[in-house]
Amino acid sequence: MVDYRELGWDPNTVGELDHRLLKAPHIKLRSASSGPKGDIVYAIDLRINEPNKYFLSSTEMHSFEHFLLDGFLRYLPDNFISIGLMGCQTGFYLILFNEGRAWVITEVFEKILNDILRAEEVPFRSIQQCGNYKNHDLGLVQELARRVLGDRKDWSTIV
């Protein structure tokens, strides 16, 4: 059994919540699934915008996803499984293996956002690495990173 509090998560916010109540941006544990050998897969919501109010453009989502992929691969190479887009265009699903500590995930997310601000180009944006390589905008993703970093103190406020 996973002890959510020990990992730094509020147990009352784990799982599916009423989207009408969600604040953003926030980082929230969605689930923790234990395997037969004791390994745990963690699903984390990286919510950027409040549901049903503000939506990320396809270009913002695409470029931001590339930075998240690059950053989590670099900073958590032994734990990173995947990053996925929320179909509602309000954030991302992060999947990690054996790393569910809130403060570690928050610290890495903050590093990635700061990396975005210093970047000179979007990672993996070449025609060889991306199926829609023309749909990137460094300026848009840097503006988004600035906004999310500006709300850093509220990342743990879910509802």
Beta strands, then each sheet from edge to edge (+ up, - down):
strand 1: 26-34
strand 2: 40-47
strand 3: 80-85
strand 4: 91-97
sheet 1: 1+ 2- 4+ 3-
end
